Amino acid sequence: MPNALPHVLVTGSTRGIGAAIVEALTGRARVVGHGRRDGPDTLGADLADPAAAERLWDRAIERLDGRIDVLINNAGVFEAVAVDAPLANWQAQWSRTLQVNLQAAADLSRRAILHWRERGAPGRLVNIASRAAYRGDSPAHWHYAAAKAGMVAMTKSIARGYAAEAILAFAICPGFTMTGMAQDYLASRGGDRMLADIPLGRVADPGEVATAAAWLALEAPPSMTGAVLDINGASFVR
């Protein structure tokens, strides 16, 4: 918007990639973040609750004086469940992962699209998916890969469906990124062996993903809508 900073909602902003995205947007946008609990610049919402995304959107709109220009869906969980787990545990973990990683993002994206349509204004969605969307993940993380593949498909559907209304959608598919979540996983799976699968020789820094997210949120040309950017050290190329 001319003479005004864009208003941005970033989910999962209290650590890792989300915190780096907020930092990358500092001075360039008015940002409201999201975490499990309220903070000075953070709205608390447990996205495992099916009603939480709606409440989060309403609170963010209020905090940002009635206008959101960019939604960045970054919140997610990465929790293992074994194929031989009891059925109740298996289904509960699938439900939780799909709810947090995909359904909440879909609910927020829906509200964003309705908001932009109502205002007759352009808008941008940036979805933080994963390399797992394309190459899968470990035997204990089918549900994670499935949710991230759904996020990529959702992004492309939004891009195709709403480009004529100046509503743009992009996705980023990081590989391993040096967050607490990835560090725990690398330690459990044997870090050296996992790193050997990355030609760059290291995992990504959150700031690298954040740089791309901020660019998509604020600067990427409209003709890029529907694009998916890989940030994985060439561990998976398409």
Backbone as CSV, one residue per row, in Angstrom:
resi,resn,N_x,N_y,N_z,CA_x,CA_y,CA_z,C_x,C_y,C_z
1,MET,0.845,-1.197,0.000,0.000,0.000,0.000,0.875,1.240,0.000
2,PRO,0.558,2.250,-0.796,1.371,3.450,-0.819,1.332,4.173,0.514
3,ASN,2.512,4.638,0.939,2.635,5.454,2.149,2.181,4.732,3.409
4,ALA,2.161,3.419,3.389,1.774,2.662,4.578,2.517,1.340,4.588
5,LEU,2.975,0.950,5.760,3.607,-0.351,5.867,2.558,-1.444,5.715
6,PRO,2.875,-2.530,5.036,1.937,-3.645,4.977,1.754,-4.265,6.352
7,HIS,0.564,-4.777,6.593,0.232,-5.452,7.848,0.347,-6.956,7.632
8,VAL,1.092,-7.623,8.510,1.420,-9.040,8.316,1.107,-9.833,9.574
9,LEU,0.467,-10.978,9.400,0.285,-11.955,10.467,1.194,-13.138,10.184
10,VAL,2.033,-13.488,11.166,2.956,-14.619,11.046,2.615,-15.633,12.131
11,THR,2.261,-16.847,11.747,1.991,-17.863,12.757,3.278,-18.598,13.127
12,GLY,3.296,-19.111,14.340,4.477,-19.832,14.809,5.710,-18.957,14.849
13,SER,5.567,-17.761,15.420,6.633,-16.747,15.311,7.545,-16.664,16.526
14,THR,7.385,-17.540,17.488,8.142,-17.379,18.734,9.520,-18.017,18.695
15,ARG,9.816,-18.803,17.678,11.128,-19.443,17.593,11.408,-19.854,16.163
16,GLY,12.632,-20.286,15.931,13.000,-20.877,14.653,12.718,-19.998,13.456
17,ILE,12.145,-20.604,12.423,11.883,-19.896,11.175,10.929,-18.733,11.399
18,GLY,9.898,-18.929,12.198,8.932,-17.859,12.419,9.550,-16.634,13.048
19,ALA,10.398,-16.834,14.065,11.066,-15.702,14.700,11.989,-15.003,13.714
20,ALA,12.649,-15.778,12.859,13.528,-15.179,11.851,12.734,-14.387,10.824
21,ILE,11.537,-14.853,10.482,10.685,-14.112,9.543,10.293,-12.767,10.140
22,VAL,9.890,-12.762,11.394,9.535,-11.493,12.049,10.723,-10.543,12.014
23,GLU,11.909,-11.047,12.300,13.101,-10.197,12.264,13.350,-9.653,10.866
24,ALA,13.170,-10.508,9.844,13.405,-10.075,8.461,12.408,-9.012,8.025
25,LEU,11.239,-8.991,8.636,10.208,-8.009,8.279,10.287,-6.731,9.100
26,THR,11.132,-6.720,10.131,11.221,-5.563,11.018,11.625,-4.312,10.239
27,GLY,10.858,-3.265,10.424,11.107,-2.013,9.713,10.502,-1.951,8.337
28,ARG,10.021,-3.081,7.839,9.451,-3.150,6.493,7.956,-3.436,6.512
29,ALA,7.448,-3.832,7.667,6.034,-4.179,7.792,5.629,-4.040,9.252
30,ARG,4.348,-3.905,9.464,3.793,-3.967,10.814,3.345,-5.403,11.046
31,VAL,3.977,-6.064,11.991,3.831,-7.507,12.136,3.167,-7.844,13.464
32,VAL,2.242,-8.778,13.406,1.727,-9.440,14.602,2.104,-10.910,14.501
33,GLY,2.721,-11.419,15.558,3.125,-12.800,15.590,2.134,-13.657,16.354
34,HIS,2.411,-14.937,16.381,1.537,-15.907,17.045,2.388,-16.945,17.759
35,GLY,1.933,-17.346,18.926,2.557,-18.427,19.665,1.516,-19.134,20.511
36,ARG,1.967,-20.010,21.361,1.026,-20.730,22.219,0.409,-19.825,23.282
37,ARG,1.155,-18.775,23.674,0.674,-17.864,24.718,0.818,-16.417,24.259
38,ASP,0.009,-15.544,24.847,0.107,-14.122,24.548,1.453,-13.569,24.989
39,GLY,1.974,-12.617,24.212,3.174,-11.885,24.564,3.036,-10.457,24.093
40,PRO,4.063,-9.626,24.277,3.964,-8.214,23.896,3.601,-8.004,22.431
41,ASP,4.175,-8.826,21.539,3.876,-8.707,20.110,3.355,-10.018,19.545
42,THR,2.810,-10.847,20.421,2.413,-12.193,20.025,1.020,-12.512,20.558
43,LEU,0.187,-13.060,19.696,-1.142,-13.496,20.084,-1.110,-14.993,20.350
44,GLY,-1.628,-15.405,21.493,-1.619,-16.811,21.859,-2.803,-17.558,21.282
45,ALA,-2.512,-18.736,20.720,-3.573,-19.603,20.216,-2.994,-20.996,20.015
46,ASP,-3.660,-21.996,20.546,-3.255,-23.383,20.345,-3.973,-23.900,19.105
47,LEU,-3.256,-23.980,17.999,-3.882,-24.333,16.728,-4.309,-25.788,16.658
48,ALA,-4.010,-26.573,17.684,-4.570,-27.920,17.762,-6.067,-27.875,18.053
49,ASP,-6.534,-26.757,18.550,-7.961,-26.527,18.788,-8.596,-26.099,17.468
50,PRO,-9.567,-26.837,16.946,-10.152,-26.490,15.651,-10.743,-25.087,15.577
51,ALA,-11.086,-24.488,16.723,-11.668,-23.142,16.722,-10.616,-22.047,16.863
52,ALA,-9.360,-22.432,17.090,-8.345,-21.440,17.442,-7.973,-20.521,16.281
53,ALA,-7.930,-21.051,15.063,-7.528,-20.220,13.923,-8.501,-19.058,13.718
54,GLU,-9.796,-19.335,13.871,-10.795,-18.275,13.734,-10.579,-17.191,14.787
55,ARG,-10.358,-17.608,16.017,-10.132,-16.620,17.077,-8.854,-15.835,16.829
56,LEU,-7.826,-16.519,16.368,-6.555,-15.839,16.089,-6.734,-14.781,15.012
57,TRP,-7.433,-15.116,13.942,-7.649,-14.137,12.872,-8.392,-12.909,13.397
58,ASP,-9.446,-13.133,14.160,-10.228,-12.008,14.673,-9.380,-11.113,15.582
59,ARG,-8.561,-11.709,16.424,-7.703,-10.923,17.314,-6.629,-10.177,16.522
60,ALA,-6.099,-10.821,15.488,-5.071,-10.168,14.678,-5.639,-8.973,13.920
61,ILE,-6.833,-9.140,13.373,-7.496,-8.028,12.691,-7.684,-6.856,13.649
62,GLU,-8.102,-7.156,14.859,-8.287,-6.092,15.849,-6.958,-5.424,16.178
63,ARG,-5.925,-6.222,16.374,-4.608,-5.671,16.714,-4.049,-4.817,15.577
64,LEU,-4.354,-5.195,14.338,-3.812,-4.502,13.169,-4.812,-3.506,12.573
65,ASP,-5.708,-3.028,13.411,-6.613,-1.943,13.028,-7.458,-2.264,11.804
66,GLY,-7.895,-3.520,11.723,-8.859,-3.881,10.697,-8.287,-4.261,9.357
67,ARG,-6.980,-4.414,9.255,-6.397,-4.714,7.947,-5.222,-5.674,8.073
68,ILE,-5.269,-6.757,7.303,-4.129,-7.656,7.134,-3.862,-7.764,5.643
69,ASP,-2.638,-7.514,5.248,-2.257,-7.558,3.834,-1.548,-8.858,3.457
70,VAL,-0.875,-9.458,4.423,-0.083,-10.660,4.165,-0.300,-11.645,5.305
71,LEU,-0.526,-12.902,4.954,-0.591,-13.987,5.925,0.553,-14.946,5.653
72,ILE,1.348,-15.227,6.675,2.428,-16.209,6.554,2.105,-17.368,7.496
73,ASN,1.761,-18.497,6.916,1.441,-19.702,7.679,2.722,-20.493,7.925
74,ASN,3.249,-20.374,9.132,4.499,-21.044,9.476,4.333,-22.062,10.599
75,ALA,3.312,-21.933,11.419,3.163,-22.800,12.589,3.071,-24.266,12.176
76,GLY,3.709,-25.124,12.959,3.632,-26.545,12.659,4.182,-27.386,13.792
77,VAL,3.857,-28.657,13.760,4.414,-29.626,14.705,5.071,-30.742,13.903
78,PHE,6.062,-31.369,14.518,6.804,-32.479,13.898,6.973,-33.543,14.969
79,GLU,5.972,-34.390,15.063,5.892,-35.358,16.153,5.759,-36.763,15.567
80,ALA,6.572,-37.671,16.051,6.617,-39.018,15.502,5.453,-39.865,15.989
81,VAL,5.061,-40.818,15.152,4.162,-41.891,15.585,4.542,-43.137,14.783
82,ALA,4.764,-44.232,15.484,5.203,-45.467,14.839,4.037,-46.175,14.153
83,VAL,4.356,-46.887,13.080,3.314,-47.589,12.331,2.656,-48.670,13.187
84,ASP,3.373,-49.163,14.200,2.800,-50.190,15.060,2.248,-49.625,16.368
85,ALA,2.062,-48.321,16.432,1.430,-47.716,17.606,-0.013,-48.188,17.704
86,PRO,-0.583,-48.169,18.905,-2.010,-48.486,19.027,-2.839,-47.572,18.123
87,LEU,-3.903,-48.135,17.578,-4.700,-47.387,16.608,-5.161,-46.042,17.147
88,ALA,-5.572,-45.988,18.394,-6.047,-44.723,18.955,-4.935,-43.679,18.966
89,ASN,-3.717,-44.106,19.313,-2.580,-43.179,19.314,-2.238,-42.737,17.893
90,TRP,-2.247,-43.690,16.983,-1.955,-43.418,15.568,-2.922,-42.369,15.010
91,GLN,-4.197,-42.588,15.218,-5.188,-41.668,14.678,-5.153,-40.313,15.372
92,ALA,-4.890,-40.310,16.669,-4.814,-39.044,17.392,-3.651,-38.205,16.884
93,GLN,-2.507,-38.844,16.613,-1.354,-38.086,16.134,-1.559,-37.580,14.715
94,TRP,-2.188,-38.394,13.873,-2.541,-37.922,12.532,-3.489,-36.725,12.620
95,SER,-4.501,-36.829,13.461,-5.467,-35.734,13.577,-4.803,-34.457,14.067
96,ARG,-3.943,-34.571,15.066,-3.266,-33.393,15.611,-2.359,-32.750,14.561
97,THR,-1.574,-33.566,13.865,-0.639,-33.026,12.884,-1.372,-32.376,11.718
98,LEU,-2.398,-33.033,11.214,-3.159,-32.438,10.113,-3.881,-31.169,10.557
99,GLN,-4.374,-31.147,11.780,-5.052,-29.955,12.287,-4.101,-28.770,12.383
100,VAL,-2.957,-28.966,13.019,-2.023,-27.857,13.233,-1.339,-27.454,11.929
101,ASN,-0.868,-28.430,11.166,-0.022,-28.139,10.011,-0.795,-27.793,8.745
102,LEU,-2.048,-28.234,8.658,-2.791,-28.008,7.419,-4.138,-27.334,7.643
103,GLN,-4.974,-27.898,8.494,-6.326,-27.343,8.644,-6.299,-25.918,9.183
104,ALA,-5.465,-25.656,10.186,-5.404,-24.293,10.727,-4.921,-23.315,9.670
105,ALA,-3.935,-23.728,8.871,-3.458,-22.869,7.780,-4.558,-22.631,6.759
106,ALA,-5.340,-23.674,6.469,-6.460,-23.513,5.532,-7.512,-22.569,6.093
107,ASP,-7.817,-22.705,7.378,-8.820,-21.835,7.994,-8.371,-20.375,7.971
108,LEU,-7.103,-20.132,8.270,-6.588,-18.765,8.224,-6.558,-18.234,6.794
109,SER,-6.181,-19.085,5.851,-6.150,-18.664,4.447,-7.549,-18.310,3.966
110,ARG,-8.525,-19.086,4.379,-9.913,-18.784,4.019,-10.321,-17.411,4.522
111,ARG,-10.013,-17.145,5.792,-10.369,-15.834,6.343,-9.634,-14.720,5.617
112,ALA,-8.383,-14.955,5.261,-7.610,-13.936,4.548,-8.245,-13.625,3.196
113,ILE,-8.609,-14.660,2.456,-9.210,-14.452,1.136,-10.529,-13.703,1.260
114,LEU,-11.351,-14.091,2.212,-12.623,-13.378,2.411,-12.379,-11.921,2.799
115,HIS,-11.370,-11.677,3.608,-11.022,-10.315,4.028,-10.599,-9.472,2.826
116,TRP,-9.734,-10.022,1.990,-9.263,-9.260,0.831,-10.387,-9.031,-0.168
117,ARG,-11.236,-10.016,-0.337,-12.379,-9.830,-1.228,-13.310,-8.735,-0.712
118,GLU,-13.578,-8.761,0.573,-14.471,-7.761,1.157,-13.914,-6.354,0.993
119,ARG,-12.599,-6.221,1.141,-11.961,-4.912,1.022,-11.677,-4.536,-0.424
120,GLY,-11.783,-5.491,-1.337,-11.411,-5.227,-2.720,-9.947,-4.895,-2.851
121,ALA,-9.139,-5.550,-2.031,-7.710,-5.236,-1.940,-6.866,-6.447,-2.309
122,PRO,-5.653,-6.216,-2.769,-4.753,-7.343,-3.021,-4.304,-7.977,-1.708
123,GLY,-3.826,-9.201,-1.788,-3.304,-9.878,-0.609,-2.299,-10.940,-1.004
124,ARG,-1.487,-11.328,-0.029,-0.466,-12.355,-0.281,-0.474,-13.394,0.830
125,LEU,-0.358,-14.648,0.411,-0.188,-15.774,1.314,1.195,-16.372,1.086
126,VAL,1.886,-16.660,2.169,3.156,-17.388,2.084,3.039,-18.579,3.031
127,ASN,3.115,-19.777,2.489,2.990,-20.991,3.280,4.341,-21.673,3.424
128,ILE,4.741,-21.931,4.658,6.002,-22.624,4.908,5.697,-24.116,4.962
129,ALA,6.008,-24.801,3.881,5.757,-26.232,3.776,7.039,-26.989,4.142
130,SER,7.467,-27.931,3.329,8.646,-28.728,3.655,9.076,-29.531,2.439
131,ARG,10.359,-29.822,2.394,10.898,-30.765,1.420,10.126,-32.086,1.463
132,ALA,9.630,-32.435,2.632,8.887,-33.688,2.802,7.654,-33.756,1.922
133,ALA,7.131,-32.614,1.498,5.967,-32.604,0.611,6.256,-33.341,-0.686
134,TYR,7.512,-33.341,-1.109,7.892,-33.938,-2.383,8.637,-35.259,-2.239
135,ARG,9.490,-35.382,-1.230,10.289,-36.609,-1.136,9.878,-37.497,0.026
136,GLY,8.839,-37.092,0.752,8.405,-37.872,1.898,9.306,-37.649,3.096
137,ASP,9.039,-38.403,4.170,9.822,-38.253,5.391,10.075,-39.630,5.987
138,SER,10.404,-39.691,7.241,10.768,-40.952,7.873,9.551,-41.858,8.046
139,PRO,9.760,-43.139,8.340,8.626,-44.036,8.576,7.736,-43.617,9.740
140,ALA,8.241,-42.748,10.610,7.440,-42.273,11.741,6.775,-40.930,11.472
141,HIS,6.903,-40.432,10.242,6.388,-39.086,9.949,5.577,-39.039,8.649
142,TRP,4.821,-40.094,8.372,3.928,-40.037,7.210,3.002,-38.843,7.288
143,HIS,2.450,-38.644,8.463,1.442,-37.609,8.668,2.008,-36.222,8.420
144,TYR,3.259,-36.004,8.804,3.907,-34.710,8.571,4.063,-34.465,7.067
145,ALA,4.582,-35.470,6.358,4.762,-35.312,4.913,3.431,-35.091,4.214
146,ALA,2.408,-35.824,4.636,1.091,-35.674,4.018,0.528,-34.269,4.237
147,ALA,0.700,-33.740,5.453,0.204,-32.396,5.738,0.926,-31.355,4.899
148,LYS,2.234,-31.495,4.751,2.993,-30.508,3.983,2.696,-30.623,2.485
149,ALA,2.466,-31.833,2.002,2.049,-31.978,0.608,0.692,-31.306,0.389
150,GLY,-0.187,-31.452,1.369,-1.478,-30.767,1.285,-1.325,-29.263,1.264
151,MET,-0.361,-28.747,2.028,-0.140,-27.304,2.040,0.330,-26.802,0.682
152,VAL,1.205,-27.569,0.029,1.653,-27.177,-1.313,0.484,-27.194,-2.289
153,ALA,-0.325,-28.246,-2.249,-1.479,-28.329,-3.146,-2.461,-27.194,-2.878
154,MET,-2.659,-26.865,-1.604,-3.538,-25.756,-1.251,-2.999,-24.442,-1.825
155,THR,-1.711,-24.230,-1.706,-1.097,-23.008,-2.231,-1.345,-22.865,-3.719
156,LYS,-1.118,-23.943,-4.450,-1.302,-23.897,-5.899,-2.770,-23.670,-6.261
157,SER,-3.669,-24.278,-5.508,-5.100,-24.097,-5.769,-5.521,-22.646,-5.542
158,ILE,-5.022,-22.053,-4.462,-5.333,-20.648,-4.182,-4.763,-19.751,-5.274
159,ALA,-3.523,-20.020,-5.660,-2.895,-19.194,-6.699,-3.706,-19.234,-7.992
160,ARG,-4.133,-20.411,-8.391,-4.894,-20.550,-9.628,-6.298,-19.961,-9.505
161,GLY,-6.868,-20.091,-8.325,-8.250,-19.690,-8.157,-8.485,-18.205,-7.964
162,TYR,-7.463,-17.494,-7.466,-7.710,-16.111,-7.044,-6.739,-15.091,-7.635
163,ALA,-5.896,-15.511,-8.566,-4.942,-14.572,-9.155,-5.646,-13.391,-9.818
164,ALA,-6.788,-13.656,-10.433,-7.510,-12.580,-11.117,-8.007,-11.519,-10.150
165,GLU,-8.049,-11.850,-8.860,-8.478,-10.893,-7.839,-7.278,-10.280,-7.100
166,ALA,-6.087,-10.451,-7.664,-4.847,-9.916,-7.083,-4.531,-10.552,-5.730
167,ILE,-4.993,-11.777,-5.537,-4.652,-12.561,-4.351,-3.595,-13.574,-4.777
168,LEU,-2.410,-13.438,-4.214,-1.260,-14.232,-4.624,-0.899,-15.239,-3.541
169,ALA,-0.380,-16.384,-3.958,-0.010,-17.428,-2.997,1.312,-18.055,-3.396
170,PHE,2.162,-18.231,-2.413,3.486,-18.809,-2.619,3.755,-19.828,-1.512
171,ALA,4.670,-20.747,-1.771,5.088,-21.691,-0.733,6.605,-21.803,-0.735
172,ILE,7.126,-22.155,0.424,8.549,-22.436,0.584,8.668,-23.849,1.141
173,CYS,9.579,-24.626,0.584,9.817,-25.988,1.061,11.243,-26.105,1.586
174,PRO,11.441,-25.799,2.866,12.774,-25.982,3.433,13.074,-27.467,3.639
175,GLY,14.375,-27.788,3.590,14.822,-29.068,4.108,15.104,-28.887,5.581
176,PHE,16.096,-29.612,6.092,16.464,-29.416,7.491,16.910,-27.978,7.705
177,THR,16.371,-27.371,8.728,16.713,-26.006,9.098,17.097,-26.017,10.568
178,MET,18.113,-25.265,10.937,18.666,-25.363,12.279,17.752,-24.704,13.308
179,THR,16.693,-25.426,13.609,15.781,-25.047,14.687,15.852,-26.138,15.749
180,GLY,15.241,-25.891,16.886,15.235,-26.899,17.933,14.608,-28.196,17.465
181,MET,13.545,-28.106,16.655,12.859,-29.272,16.144,13.801,-30.125,15.291
182,ALA,14.552,-29.466,14.389,15.470,-30.203,13.519,16.659,-30.743,14.291
183,GLN,17.159,-29.989,15.255,18.290,-30.460,16.047,17.945,-31.752,16.771
184,ASP,16.757,-31.817,17.359,16.329,-33.028,18.056,16.252,-34.202,17.091
185,TYR,15.740,-33.945,15.895,15.582,-35.017,14.916,16.940,-35.501,14.429
186,LEU,17.832,-34.567,14.121,19.172,-34.950,13.673,19.882,-35.784,14.724
187,ALA,19.744,-35.379,15.971,20.395,-36.124,17.050,19.835,-37.535,17.156
188,SER,18.539,-37.681,16.968,17.912,-38.993,17.109,18.217,-39.907,15.925
189,ARG,18.509,-39.337,14.766,18.695,-40.132,13.553,20.163,-40.286,13.144
190,GLY,21.070,-39.635,13.870,22.479,-39.701,13.497,22.833,-38.555,12.585
191,GLY,23.288,-37.455,13.171,23.470,-36.219,12.422,24.406,-36.332,11.242
192,ASP,25.543,-37.005,11.410,26.510,-37.086,10.315,25.922,-37.798,9.103
193,ARG,25.191,-38.862,9.343,24.594,-39.609,8.240,23.541,-38.778,7.525
194,MET,22.775,-38.009,8.277,21.762,-37.166,7.659,22.397,-36.038,6.854
195,LEU,23.452,-35.441,7.403,24.116,-34.349,6.699,24.772,-34.822,5.407
196,ALA,25.163,-36.086,5.356,25.796,-36.612,4.145,24.840,-36.587,2.962
197,ASP,23.542,-36.474,3.224,22.534,-36.425,2.170,22.319,-35.014,1.635
198,ILE,23.017,-34.034,2.220,22.855,-32.634,1.805,24.127,-32.184,1.080
199,PRO,24.110,-32.024,-0.242,25.323,-31.642,-0.967,25.975,-30.368,-0.446
200,LEU,25.186,-29.430,0.053,25.766,-28.199,0.584,26.606,-28.468,1.825
201,GLY,26.361,-29.572,2.502,27.162,-29.962,3.650,26.694,-29.415,4.976
202,ARG,25.561,-28.757,4.990,25.022,-28.217,6.238,23.525,-28.036,6.081
203,VAL,22.840,-27.912,7.213,21.421,-27.583,7.159,21.268,-26.080,6.971
204,ALA,20.079,-25.660,6.594,19.827,-24.236,6.370,19.753,-23.488,7.695
205,ASP,20.082,-22.227,7.639,19.875,-21.329,8.772,18.468,-20.750,8.658
206,PRO,17.769,-20.555,9.788,16.425,-19.970,9.702,16.387,-18.655,8.939
207,GLY,17.464,-17.875,9.035,17.500,-16.602,8.333,17.440,-16.752,6.826
208,GLU,17.943,-17.873,6.309,17.874,-18.095,4.861,16.426,-18.293,4.415
209,VAL,15.691,-19.054,5.185,14.268,-19.253,4.868,13.504,-17.943,5.059
210,ALA,13.844,-17.219,6.101,13.149,-15.957,6.392,13.373,-14.929,5.296
211,THR,14.579,-14.882,4.749,14.854,-13.943,3.654,13.925,-14.205,2.474
212,ALA,13.761,-15.482,2.144,12.868,-15.834,1.035,11.419,-15.527,1.382
213,ALA,11.020,-15.818,2.605,9.628,-15.562,3.002,9.309,-14.075,2.953
214,ALA,10.214,-13.241,3.448,9.982,-11.799,3.436,9.915,-11.274,2.005
215,TRP,10.761,-11.811,1.140,10.743,-11.371,-0.268,9.420,-11.753,-0.928
216,LEU,8.965,-12.973,-0.702,7.673,-13.372,-1.267,6.540,-12.529,-0.701
217,ALA,6.617,-12.216,0.577,5.554,-11.461,1.231,5.457,-10.032,0.724
218,LEU,6.586,-9.440,0.362,6.605,-8.008,0.077,7.014,-7.637,-1.344
219,GLU,7.808,-8.452,-2.000,8.440,-7.995,-3.234,8.264,-8.884,-4.447
220,ALA,8.019,-10.151,-4.288,7.999,-11.066,-5.434,7.006,-10.581,-6.487
221,PRO,7.363,-10.674,-7.762,6.455,-10.206,-8.812,5.187,-11.047,-8.857
222,PRO,4.060,-10.420,-9.143,2.789,-11.154,-9.172,2.798,-12.383,-10.073
223,SER,3.550,-12.353,-11.153,3.568,-13.499,-12.056,4.186,-14.744,-11.427
224,MET,4.791,-14.590,-10.261,5.327,-15.750,-9.548,4.276,-16.485,-8.736
225,THR,3.061,-15.987,-8.693,2.061,-16.641,-7.854,1.953,-18.120,-8.209
226,GLY,1.850,-18.940,-7.184,1.839,-20.389,-7.360,3.209,-21.037,-7.256
227,ALA,4.257,-20.207,-7.156,5.607,-20.751,-7.112,5.902,-21.412,-5.765
228,VAL,6.732,-22.435,-5.810,7.224,-23.115,-4.619,8.751,-23.042,-4.652
229,LEU,9.327,-22.432,-3.623,10.778,-22.268,-3.557,11.371,-23.349,-2.659
230,ASP,12.394,-24.039,-3.174,13.099,-25.053,-2.400,14.297,-24.442,-1.716
231,ILE,14.460,-24.744,-0.426,15.628,-24.275,0.334,16.126,-25.481,1.126
232,ASN,16.917,-26.328,0.439,17.288,-27.592,1.068,18.728,-28.024,0.797
233,GLY,19.569,-27.100,0.346,20.972,-27.454,0.104,21.158,-28.475,-0.982
234,ALA,20.231,-28.551,-1.914,20.235,-29.508,-3.044,20.061,-30.948,-2.581
235,SER,19.481,-31.146,-1.399,19.213,-32.513,-0.935,18.021,-33.123,-1.670
236,PHE,17.204,-32.275,-2.272,16.145,-32.760,-3.153,15.928,-31.722,-4.222
237,VAL,16.084,-32.119,-5.475,15.909,-31.169,-6.571,14.809,-31.701,-7.493
238,ARG,14.015,-30.772,-8.016,12.864,-31.143,-8.852,13.080,-30.632,-10.264
